Structure formats: C-alpha cells, structure tokens
C-alpha cells in the first residue's frame, strides 16, 4: 500500500491592494462601508492581542475574533494593539450599525447589539483578507461608521430536491456572516417535475428533510436533519448573526406528504397539491408544524417560520377561497406559538374574498403575477424582494439563471426593484432582499461544490446591494476586482482555493501540514511518532475549479473500489466499485472514464476539472471528457446530467499501484 505525505500551500486569495473605495486607498470590504475616515499609519495585531468586552453578551464575538486571528495568520510575537468590544447606546446605529475606531495602540468596535459588534469584527477581518499581507496582520488607522440600508439580507436554499449536508449549511452560515448576510431560509420539502419520471406522480422524487417522530415514515431516507442537529444549527447560526428560517411548503409542492398519506392529495389539480376540501388536511398540517414549534426548547428555535403557500392552483373559485383561508390559518398557527409568519406571495394569483392576515406578516414577493407588490403593500404586508427574473438560480437547468448576472444586479438593481415595480429606496414596507437556489431538476448530478460555486459570487453582490443599495462611489469593474480578493470567511474553503505539491512516499495516510493561514473548518491532529508532529488532517481538503491534478503511475492489479484520494465529500478511484475503471464518486453519483490501467505499464495521468466538465488525459493526450450529459425527459425536452468533480485531497485510500510526482494546482 502507498501513502501520501505532503505540505499544503494556500493559493493567495489576493494579489496586492487596489483602491476600491473613494473614501480610502487602503480599505476594501464587501459590503462597502458607509463612512470611512483614514489616518496615517497602521495598527499591528497578533494572536496574543488583549481582547476585552464591555458585556458578557460579547464573549462569543471575542472568541470568534481570537480564533479568526489564528486562522488568518496573525503573528504570535511582537507588539499588538489591544481590542475592545463594546455595547453602547446610540440609536442612530440601529440594531446592526457599528462604529470601528482603529488607532496604533487600540482597536474599538462598538454597537448596540452583539450582532452589530460582530459585523464590525467582520470588517476588520475583511480589511486584512483583501490586503493578503503574509506574516502580518496590519490594519489602517481609520474611523468607520456603518449601518445597513435593509434589515433582511438573505438567501433561500432548496435542500429538498437536492440534499445539502449539515456540514455545508454550517459553512454557508459562516460565509454569510462574513458578508453580513443575516437570513438563511431553508426550503425543507418539495418534489421534482413528473416529466422527468415518465409523467408518473408515484415515481416522482419528493422529500421532507426533517426528522419527524409523529410521522417517522415521512422523513427522507436519502438524507435528512435530526431534530437535535437542526435545533442546534439554528442556535449556533444566531450567534453568528444569521437567522435560520425553516420553511415547510404547503399546500402545493407537497408530494412528499401525498406519498406518505395518499388521501391528502388533490388529483384534480396535481398530486403535489393537498386537497383543501379534505377535513384531514388541516389537522395533519397543524400536527406537523406543531411538532417543531411546541415545548420549552422547540426545533424551530428562531423568531420566524415560513409557511410556504406557493403556486397553488387558482383554477377553481371555491378552492381559491379555501386556499386563502388555509393561508390565514397557517399564519395564525405559527403566531400562536410566538413566531412571526413568513410566506410566499400568491394573493394576486389567488384573488378572492376570504381575508388573509397581513399585519406583522412578511411576504416573499417573487413574481408580480402571483403577488403584485403594489397591491401587497396596500394590503399591509412587509415584503422581501426576491424577484425570480433577477435572483433565481436553477443550476444547469437552462432556465432562470445558472449564475446570477452580477454586473446587472450591482449596477441596476436594489431591493426596491421588485420585478417591473420600482419603490422608493428604503421604503419601510420593504424589509430587504434575498436570492435563491432552486434544485428543480432532481438527480441531475449537481454537487454541493457546484451549488457553492454559484452561490458564493451571488452572495457577495447581494450582500452589497442589500447593505449599501445605491453604489455611488465604486464602479463595477473596480468593485469586482476587489471582491475577488476576499475569501469565504475564516475556516471556510468550499471553493477549494488550495494549491498542493505532493511528493509520494510509501506509507498509509495523507497528511496535510497546515500553517496558521490554513482556511480549513476543522483540523484533526494526526501526527504520530516518526511522522511530522505538526501534521493535521482536514476531512474537507480539496482543490476546486479550475484545477489540474497530475501523477505518474505504474499500474498493478487493483480490486474494485480502490481509492486513490478521498475527502468527506468525494472519492477518486483507480478502480471504481462497479466496473473497475478510473472514476470518481460524490453526492451519491458515480462517474466513470472508459479507461483502466494495465498491470506493469507506467503512464502519466492528468485530471482537469472545471465547473462544466472533468477531463482525463493519458500521457499528455486527451482521452475522455465527462461534460454535461444530455438526456430527454418524458416530454422529450432535454436536460443535463452534470459530471463535475471538486478533487478530493484529504487522504489516500488503499491501492497497489505505485504513484509518484503527484501534484495538484489551480489553472
């Protein structure tokens, strides 16, 4: 058996400092700060900086800062400015505004809430991240006063039609916090389109992603969250300033419930519709929601719950009235348990006489045909701007966006623009803006890495436009160049921005020698006698798009399932478990090259990966490309199977062939 021992060198996330704000040649953060006054000189910070707090509510923020200084490579030695975190009374700052005062000897971050102080800390970290001064942690002398234009700055992720593991959701929240995004809506149930399943509702993919003790068979078998881990996720996210809003979508998009209990469905409108004329529906739905809202320590541990109400049929006037009554019932149900209700806007589509509560209710306004924002404002709803034509991502589907049009959004959109309706900036009934990733095409091969590759740049521009809506000082090319220098936040490397040069030795495990700058979410100490005592293993070590992996191999006979390298998310096989060919697996998919090694033959293998394809090169010649594989749905419309790979670099597996000159690099 063979073992890899290698050292890791982080790809620099920036290449020097460029001016990106008219207020300063030395400061760039996303979102841009409202007011910056720069002095002369810098404040040096070390890992041993004295961090003090004015209130115990800031202990978490202080711990976060201390840990982040280590991750960002602050030196251990030398003189350091002290850091003081303060809760102050200053109504002008609101709940999230902060003051940052940096002098050579002292750094003070002030705000009215722990969340506001945390935003000031994120500004400090981004200042350093954008500069990428290795071996130093130096901040420009300055005074910053900053506050958001909109109080809700969010992202909605569809975990129903593609399971998104909890470890990724936690990293996602870390990145959102880094960009002062404060709302993550988790879409917990949904179903695919029956056209991909022989037009048969019984075959159509549908899931509910939460553990249910009342209805155990309802819980998805191919990936779900336990009640305990979801509750803890909500609470931990709140410490990072991010509210997790769980969404159970009823009475449409409800095929998972119809599969569980067929009597609940309404075939007249589609089996994915609950039958609102059936007296069993409301007790079932009430029982499901209540399971997560009741008790002294509920699973839904935040202040809001999303009740769905999206895209129900309006073909029958009587059913429209039932839908409106059902919507009003759900709003009052969650309010009964002390939550604020959030829902999808459908009341123009379902126009009728039955009243639906609007006071203290937040509506996601996504399509003006379903909810005309002018009418919704007149009815009294608070609105989140999430217009489908601007901010909907459906990966590799061929409709909506594969990647958001960042330049258009930066230059021409703010949350005050909902579809074709433009409101006054900072209209008090517009809570903020949100973008969405919908995994409509179930089973299309999209990976967690692919989702993140689309999410991250969208998050940067949406953070900018919801915090600092009108960009009157920084043009897009300058902003775009600046934002590309800033990473995913301390402890997060989902993009795999890592370059690796790996000498192969005869031993049993891959070890990464991480330095203080390693942006890895976890490190497990694996150093043993005879090995590097400072060696650590990151289970998520990987290299992301665009990359090239090279190695020389003298083939030996391999058993099926022989792994070359793996991570917590993927495996690369010298002999895949089914056919014995070169291949890889991730996210429940197995993709195989039509190639297998011949014992005794020495070859040079190259794997090249982008967000569109994975290539196999043998001895310098392209052998096969696994790109988008076009298939036909039952209605004869084409769709794609995506065969990408974020290459795993945690450790080697068990194999017999001899590997030398293993290298992985960004291209």
C-alpha positions in Angstrom: 0.0 0.0 0.0 1.1 3.6 -0.6 0.8 6.7 1.5 0.9 10.4 0.5 2.7 12.9 2.8 2.6 16.4 1.5 2.7 20.0 2.5 0.0 22.4 1.7 0.4 26.0 0.4 -2.7 28.1 0.2 -3.4 29.8 -3.0 -3.3 33.5 -2.4 -6.8 35.0 -2.3 -5.4 38.4 -3.3 -2.5 39.8 -5.2 -2.0 43.2 -3.6 -4.0 46.2 -2.6 -6.0 48.2 -5.1 -8.3 51.2 -4.5 -11.9 50.2 -4.5 -13.5 52.9 -2.3 -13.4 56.6 -3.0 -13.1 57.1 0.7 -9.8 55.2 1.1 -7.0 53.8 -0.9 -6.3 51.3 1.9 -9.7 49.7 2.7 -11.9 47.4 0.7 -14.7 45.4 2.3 -17.9 43.8 1.0 -20.4 45.3 1.5 -18.7 48.6 1.3 -18.8 50.7 4.4 -20.9 53.9 4.5 -18.4 56.2 6.2 -14.6 55.8 6.3 -12.1 58.3 7.5 -8.5 57.2 7.2 -5.5 58.5 9.1 -1.8 57.8 8.8 -0.1 54.5 9.8 -1.3 51.1 10.8 -2.2 49.1 13.8 -0.5 45.7 14.2 -2.4 42.8 15.6 -1.0 39.5 16.9 -2.7 36.3 18.1 -1.9 37.4 21.6 -3.8 40.7 21.3 -5.6 41.6 24.6 -9.3 41.4 23.7 -11.7 42.9 26.2 -15.5 43.1 26.3 -17.9 45.6 28.0 -20.6 43.0 28.3 -20.8 39.2 28.7 -23.1 39.1 25.6 -19.9 39.8 23.6 -18.0 36.7 24.8 -18.9 34.7 21.7 -17.8 37.6 19.4 -14.5 37.8 21.3 -13.9 34.1 20.9 -14.7 34.3 17.2 -12.2 37.1 16.7 -9.5 35.3 18.6 -9.9 32.1 16.6 -10.1 34.1 13.4 -6.8 35.8 14.1 -5.1 32.4 14.2 -6.8 31.2 11.0 -5.9 34.4 9.2 -2.2 34.1 10.1 -1.7 36.9 12.6 1.8 36.5 14.1 2.3 35.1 17.5 5.0 37.5 18.5 5.5 41.3 18.5 3.7 44.3 19.8 -0.1 44.3 19.3 -2.9 46.8 19.5 -5.5 45.9 22.2 -9.0 45.2 21.0 -12.1 46.4 22.9 -15.6 45.3 22.0 -18.4 47.5 23.4 -22.1 47.6 23.7 -23.2 51.2 23.5 -26.4 53.2 23.4 -26.6 55.0 20.1 -30.0 55.0 18.4 -28.5 56.3 15.2 -26.8 52.9 14.7 -30.0 50.9 14.9 -29.7 47.1 15.6 -26.9 46.4 13.2 -24.9 49.6 12.7 -21.4 49.7 14.2 -18.5 52.0 14.9 -14.9 51.0 14.3 -12.1 53.1 15.7 -8.5 51.9 14.8 -5.6 53.7 16.4 -2.0 52.4 16.6 -2.5 51.1 20.1 -6.2 50.3 20.4 -9.0 49.0 18.2 -12.5 49.7 19.4 -15.7 48.1 17.9 -19.0 49.4 19.2 -22.6 48.7 18.6 -26.0 48.4 20.3 -26.2 44.7 19.9 -23.7 41.7 19.8 -24.7 41.2 16.1 -23.6 44.8 15.3 -20.3 44.3 17.1 -19.8 41.1 15.1 -20.3 43.0 11.9 -17.5 45.3 12.9 -15.3 42.3 13.5 -16.1 41.0 10.0 -15.0 44.4 8.6 -11.7 44.1 10.4 -11.1 40.6 9.1 -12.0 41.6 5.5 -9.6 44.5 5.6 -6.9 42.0 6.3 -8.2 39.4 3.8 -8.3 41.9 0.9 -4.7 43.0 1.6 -3.2 39.5 1.9 -0.1 40.7 3.7 1.6 37.4 4.7 3.2 37.2 8.1 1.5 40.4 9.3 -1.9 41.4 10.4 -2.0 45.2 9.9 -5.0 47.5 9.8 -5.0 51.1 8.5 -5.7 53.8 11.1 -9.3 54.8 10.5 -12.7 55.5 11.8 -15.7 53.6 10.3 -19.4 54.2 10.8 -21.6 51.7 9.0 -25.2 50.5 9.0 -27.4 48.6 6.5 -30.0 50.1 4.2 -32.2 47.0 4.6 -32.6 44.8 7.7 -33.2 41.5 5.9 -30.4 40.3 3.6 -30.9 36.7 2.7 -30.5 33.5 0.8 -33.0 30.7 0.2 -31.6 27.2 -0.4 -33.7 24.3 -1.7 -32.4 21.3 0.3 -35.5 19.2 -0.6 -34.7 18.3 -4.2 -31.0 18.1 -3.5 -29.9 17.1 0.0 -27.4 19.6 1.3 -25.5 18.1 4.2 -25.4 19.9 7.6 -21.6 20.5 7.4 -22.1 22.6 4.3 -25.0 24.5 5.8 -22.8 25.4 8.7 -20.0 26.6 6.4 -22.6 28.5 4.4 -23.7 30.4 7.5 -20.0 31.2 8.3 -19.7 32.8 4.9 -23.0 34.6 5.1 -21.9 36.1 8.5 -18.6 37.2 6.9 -20.6 39.2 4.4 -23.1 40.5 6.9 -25.9 38.5 5.3 -28.4 37.7 8.2 -31.1 35.4 6.9 -30.9 31.8 5.6 -34.3 30.3 4.5 -34.2 26.5 4.4 -36.7 25.0 2.0 -37.4 21.7 3.7 -39.8 19.9 1.4 -40.5 19.8 -2.3 -40.7 17.5 -5.3 -39.4 17.1 -8.8 -41.3 17.6 -12.0 -43.2 14.5 -13.1 -42.0 14.9 -16.7 -38.6 13.5 -15.6 -40.3 10.4 -14.1 -42.4 9.0 -17.0 -45.1 11.5 -16.2 -45.9 9.4 -13.2 -46.6 11.1 -9.8 -45.9 7.8 -8.0 -42.3 7.7 -9.4 -41.7 11.5 -8.9 -39.0 12.3 -6.4 -40.3 14.1 -3.3 -38.8 14.6 0.2 -39.2 16.1 3.6 -35.8 16.7 5.2 -36.6 16.9 8.9 -36.8 14.0 11.3 -40.4 13.5 12.4 -41.3 11.5 15.5 -45.0 11.8 14.8 -44.7 10.7 11.2 -41.5 8.6 11.1 -42.1 7.3 7.5 -42.3 10.9 6.3 -38.6 11.6 6.9 -36.4 11.4 3.8 -34.3 8.2 3.8 -31.6 9.6 1.5 -30.6 12.5 3.7 -32.3 14.4 6.5 -31.6 16.5 9.6 -32.3 15.2 13.0 -34.4 17.5 15.2 -31.5 17.9 17.6 -29.0 18.9 15.0 -31.4 21.3 13.3 -32.2 23.0 16.6 -28.5 23.4 17.4 -27.9 24.7 13.9 -30.5 27.4 14.3 -29.0 28.4 17.7 -25.4 28.4 16.5 -26.2 30.4 13.4 -27.9 33.0 15.5 -24.6 33.5 17.4 -23.0 34.4 14.0 -25.7 36.9 13.3 -27.6 34.7 10.9 -31.3 33.8 11.4 -32.3 30.4 10.0 -35.9 30.4 8.8 -37.3 26.9 8.3 -39.8 26.6 5.5 -42.5 23.8 5.2 -44.2 24.4 1.9 -47.9 23.7 1.8 -50.4 23.2 0.3 -48.6 22.9 -3.1 -45.2 21.4 -3.6 -46.5 18.8 -1.1 -45.9 15.5 -3.0 -43.9 14.1 0.0 -47.0 14.4 2.1 -49.2 12.8 -0.6 -46.7 9.9 -0.9 -46.8 9.5 2.8 -50.6 9.7 3.0 -52.3 9.5 -0.4 -55.7 10.5 0.9 -54.3 14.1 1.4 -53.7 14.8 -2.2 -55.9 16.6 -4.8 -55.5 14.8 -8.1 -57.8 17.3 -9.8 -55.0 19.9 -9.6 -52.0 17.7 -9.3 -51.0 15.0 -6.8 -48.4 17.5 -5.4 -51.4 19.6 -4.2 -53.0 18.9 -0.8 -56.8 18.6 -1.1 -58.2 21.6 0.9 -61.7 20.1 0.7 -60.5 17.2 2.7 -61.1 17.7 6.5 -58.0 15.6 7.3 -55.6 18.1 5.7 -55.6 20.9 8.3 -55.2 18.5 11.3 -52.3 16.8 9.6 -50.5 20.0 8.7 -51.1 21.5 12.1 -49.7 18.4 13.8 -46.6 18.6 11.5 -45.8 22.3 12.1 -46.6 21.9 15.9 -44.1 19.1 16.3 -41.3 21.6 15.6 -42.8 24.7 17.3 -44.1 23.5 20.7 -42.3 23.0 24.0 -39.7 24.9 26.0 -36.9 24.1 23.6 -38.5 23.9 20.1 -36.7 22.6 17.0 -37.6 25.9 15.2 -35.5 27.9 17.6 -35.6 31.2 15.8 -38.2 34.0 15.7 -39.8 33.2 12.3 -41.3 30.3 10.5 -42.1 30.2 6.8 -45.4 28.5 5.9 -45.0 28.2 2.2 -48.3 28.8 0.3 -46.5 28.9 -3.1 -48.1 28.2 -6.5 -51.4 26.6 -5.6 -53.9 26.2 -8.3 -56.4 29.0 -8.9 -58.5 27.1 -11.5 -61.5 26.8 -9.1 -63.0 29.8 -7.4 -64.2 27.7 -4.4 -60.7 26.3 -3.9 -59.1 29.8 -4.2 -61.2 30.8 -1.2 -60.2 27.6 0.7 -56.6 28.4 -0.1 -56.9 31.9 1.3 -58.5 30.6 4.4 -55.8 27.9 4.8 -53.1 30.6 4.4 -54.7 32.7 7.1 -55.0 29.7 9.3 -51.2 28.9 9.0 -50.2 32.4 9.8 -52.3 32.4 13.0 -51.0 28.9 13.9 -47.3 29.9 13.9 -48.3 33.2 15.7 -50.0 31.1 18.4 -46.6 29.6 19.2 -44.9 33.0 19.3 -43.4 33.1 15.8 -43.7 35.7 13.1 -45.1 34.2 9.9 -43.3 34.4 6.5 -44.9 33.2 3.3 -44.6 33.2 -0.5 -46.7 35.8 -2.2 -49.6 34.3 -4.0 -52.6 36.5 -3.2 -52.9 38.2 -6.7 -52.9 34.7 -8.3 -55.4 33.6 -5.6 -57.5 36.8 -5.6 -60.7 36.4 -3.6 -62.9 37.5 -0.7 -61.6 35.4 2.2 -59.4 37.7 4.4 -55.7 36.8 5.0 -53.9 38.4 7.9 -51.3 41.0 6.8 -50.3 42.8 10.0 -46.8 41.7 11.1 -46.6 39.2 8.3 -43.6 39.0 5.9 -44.2 38.1 2.3 -41.5 36.9 -0.2 -42.6 38.7 -3.3 -41.1 36.7 -6.2 -43.4 37.1 -9.2 -45.7 40.0 -9.9 -48.3 37.8 -11.5 -48.6 35.8 -8.2 -48.3 38.8 -5.9 -48.4 42.3 -7.3 -46.1 44.2 -5.0 -48.1 47.4 -5.1 -51.2 45.6 -4.0 -49.4 43.7 -1.3 -48.0 46.9 0.0 -51.5 48.4 0.1 -52.8 45.3 1.9 -50.2 46.0 4.6 -47.6 43.2 4.1 -44.0 43.6 4.9 -42.1 42.5 1.8 -38.8 40.8 1.0 -37.7 41.4 -2.6 -36.9 38.1 -4.3 -37.9 38.6 -8.0 -37.5 35.4 -9.9 -36.3 37.1 -13.1 -33.3 38.7 -11.3 -32.2 36.5 -8.4 -33.3 32.9 -9.1 -30.6 30.3 -9.7 -31.5 26.8 -11.0 -28.3 25.0 -11.6 -27.7 23.7 -15.2 -31.4 23.7 -15.9 -31.4 26.0 -19.0 -33.9 28.4 -17.5 -33.7 31.2 -14.9 -30.0 31.7 -14.1 -27.2 29.2 -13.9 -25.1 32.0 -12.3 -26.6 35.4 -11.4 -25.9 38.4 -13.6 -23.7 40.1 -11.0 -22.9 43.2 -13.1 -26.6 43.8 -13.8 -27.5 43.5 -10.2 -24.7 45.7 -9.0 -25.4 48.5 -11.5 -29.2 48.4 -11.9 -30.9 46.5 -9.0 -31.8 47.2 -5.4 -34.3 45.5 -3.1 -36.7 48.4 -4.0 -36.9 46.9 -7.5 -39.4 44.0 -7.4 -39.9 42.8 -11.0 -41.1 45.7 -13.0 -42.2 47.7 -10.0 -39.8 50.3 -8.5 -40.4 51.6 -5.0 -38.7 54.4 -3.2 -35.4 53.4 -1.8 -35.7 52.2 1.9 -39.5 52.0 1.7 -40.4 51.0 5.2 -42.5 48.1 3.9 -39.6 46.5 2.1 -37.6 44.5 4.6 -34.8 43.7 2.3 -33.7 41.3 -0.5 -33.0 37.7 -1.0 -31.7 35.4 -3.7 -32.5 31.7 -4.2 -31.0 28.4 -5.4 -33.7 26.0 -6.6 -32.7 22.4 -7.3 -35.6 21.8 -9.6 -34.0 19.1 -11.7 -33.6 16.3 -9.2 -30.9 13.8 -9.9 -29.1 16.0 -12.4 -25.6 15.4 -10.9 -25.2 18.8 -9.4 -22.8 18.6 -6.4 -22.6 20.6 -3.2 -19.4 22.1 -4.7 -21.4 23.1 -7.8 -24.1 24.8 -5.7 -21.5 26.7 -3.7 -19.6 27.8 -6.9 -22.9 29.5 -8.0 -23.8 30.7 -4.5 -20.6 32.5 -3.4 -20.4 35.2 -6.1 -24.2 35.8 -5.8 -23.8 36.2 -2.1 -21.2 38.9 -2.5 -23.2 41.0 -4.8 -26.5 40.5 -2.9 -24.7 41.4 0.4 -23.5 44.6 -1.3 -26.9 45.6 -2.7 -28.9 44.9 0.5 -26.5 46.7 2.8 -25.4 49.5 0.5 -28.1 49.6 -2.1 -27.0 52.7 -4.1 -23.4 52.4 -5.2 -22.4 56.0 -5.9 -18.6 55.7 -5.3 -17.3 52.5 -6.8 -17.8 51.3 -10.4 -18.4 47.6 -11.1 -15.0 46.7 -12.6 -13.2 48.1 -9.5 -15.7 46.5 -7.1 -15.5 43.2 -8.9 -11.7 43.1 -8.8 -11.8 43.9 -5.1 -14.4 41.3 -4.1 -12.4 38.6 -5.8 -9.6 39.2 -3.4 -11.8 38.4 -0.4 -12.4 34.8 0.6 -15.2 32.8 2.1 -14.5 33.7 5.7 -12.4 32.3 8.5 -12.4 28.5 8.5 -14.2 28.1 5.1 -12.6 26.8 1.9 -15.6 25.4 0.0 -14.2 26.7 -3.3 -11.0 24.6 -2.8 -8.7 27.5 -3.4 -5.7 25.4 -2.4 -2.6 24.5 -4.4 -0.8 21.4 -3.5 2.6 19.9 -4.4 2.7 16.3 -3.1 5.7 14.0 -3.1 4.5 10.4 -2.8 6.1 8.2 -0.2 5.4 4.6 0.9 3.1 4.9 3.9 -0.5 4.7 4.9 -2.2 8.1 5.1 -2.3 11.5 3.5 -1.2 14.3 5.9 -1.6 18.0 5.4 1.0 20.3 7.0 -1.2 23.3 7.7 0.2 26.6 8.7 -1.6 29.4 10.6 -3.1 30.7 7.4 -5.0 27.5 6.6 -8.6 28.3 5.9 -9.8 24.9 7.0 -13.0 24.4 9.1 -11.6 21.6 11.2 -8.2 20.2 12.0 -7.7 16.8 13.5 -4.3 16.2 15.0 -2.9 13.0 13.4 0.8 13.4 14.0 2.5 10.2 15.1 5.9 9.1 16.1 8.1 9.1 13.0 5.7 11.5 11.2 5.6 15.2 11.1 4.4 16.2 14.7 2.6 19.3 13.3 0.6 17.3 10.7 -3.1 17.9 10.7 -5.9 16.4 8.6 -8.8 18.4 7.1 -11.5 16.0 6.1 -12.7 18.5 3.5 -9.4 19.2 1.9 -10.0 19.6 -1.8 -9.0 21.7 -4.9 -11.7 23.4 -6.8 -12.3 24.8 -10.3 -10.3 25.3 -12.4 -7.6 22.7 -11.5 -5.2 20.2 -12.8 -4.0 17.0 -11.0 -1.0 15.1 -12.3 0.7 11.9 -11.2 2.8 9.1 -12.6 1.5 5.6 -12.1 3.0 2.2 -12.5 -0.1 0.1 -12.6 -0.7 -3.0 -10.5 -3.7 -5.2 -10.3 -6.4 -3.3 -8.3 -9.5 -4.6 -6.6 -12.8 -2.9 -7.5 -13.3 0.2 -5.2 -9.5 1.0 -4.9 -9.4 4.7 -3.9 -6.6 7.0 -4.9 -7.7 10.0 -2.9 -10.7 10.9 -0.9 -12.3 13.6 1.2 -15.5 13.8 3.3 -17.3 14.7 0.0 -15.7 12.7 -2.8 -13.6 9.7 -3.8 -11.3 9.3 -6.8 -10.9 5.7 -7.8 -8.1 3.9 -9.6 -10.7 1.2 -10.0 -14.3 2.1 -9.4 -16.6 -0.2 -7.4 -18.8 -1.2 -10.3 -16.8 -1.5 -13.5 -13.2 -1.4 -12.2 -12.5 1.7 -14.4 -10.9 5.0 -13.5 -13.6 7.2 -12.0 -15.0 9.2 -9.1 -18.0 9.5 -6.8 -19.6 12.4 -4.9 -23.1 13.3 -3.8 -24.4 9.8 -4.4 -23.3 9.7 -8.0 -20.6 7.5 -9.6 -19.0 8.7 -12.9 -16.5 6.5 -14.8 -14.0 7.1 -17.5 -13.8 4.3 -20.1 -10.3 3.6 -19.0 -8.4 1.0 -16.8 -4.8 0.6 -16.2 -2.7 -2.4 -17.4 -0.5 -4.0 -14.7 3.2 -3.3 -15.3 2.6 -0.3 -17.5 3.8 3.2 -16.4 1.8 6.2 -17.5 1.3 9.9 -16.7 -2.3 10.7 -15.7 -3.8 14.2 -15.7 -7.2 15.1 -14.4 -8.5 18.6 -15.3 -11.7 19.9 -13.7 -13.9 23.0 -14.4 -17.4 23.8 -13.4 -18.6 22.3 -16.7 -16.5 19.1 -17.2 -13.9 16.7 -15.9 -11.2 15.5 -18.3 -8.9 12.5 -18.3 -5.5 12.9 -20.1 -3.2 10.0 -20.6 0.5 10.6 -21.4 -0.3 14.2 -22.5 -3.3 13.3 -24.8 -6.9 13.9 -24.0 -8.6 10.5 -23.6 -12.1 11.4 -22.5 -14.2 14.3 -21.3 -17.1 13.9 -18.9 -19.1 17.0 -19.5 -22.8 17.8 -19.4 -24.6 14.5 -20.5 -27.8 15.5 -22.3 -30.9 13.3 -21.5 -34.5 13.5 -22.6 -37.4 13.9 -20.1 -40.7 12.1 -20.7 -42.0 15.1 -22.6 -38.9 14.8 -24.9 -37.4 18.0 -23.5 -33.6 17.8 -22.9 -31.9 18.2 -19.6 -28.4 17.7 -18.4 -26.5 15.4 -16.1 -23.6 17.3 -14.6 -20.4 15.3 -14.2 -18.1 17.7 -12.4 -15.6 17.0 -9.6 -14.1 19.1 -6.9 -11.0 17.0 -6.5 -10.6 15.3 -3.0 -7.2 15.7 -1.1 -7.8 14.6 2.4 -6.1 11.2 2.3 -5.2 8.3 0.1 -7.1 5.1 0.1 -5.8 1.5 -0.3 -4.3 0.6 -3.6 -1.5 -1.5 -5.1 -0.1 0.6 -7.9 2.9 2.9 -7.5 2.3 6.6 -7.5 4.9 9.3 -7.9 5.1 13.0 -8.8 1.6 13.8 -7.6 0.8 17.4 -8.0 -2.5 19.5 -7.8 -2.6 23.1 -9.0 -5.1 25.8 -10.0 -5.1 26.6 -13.7 
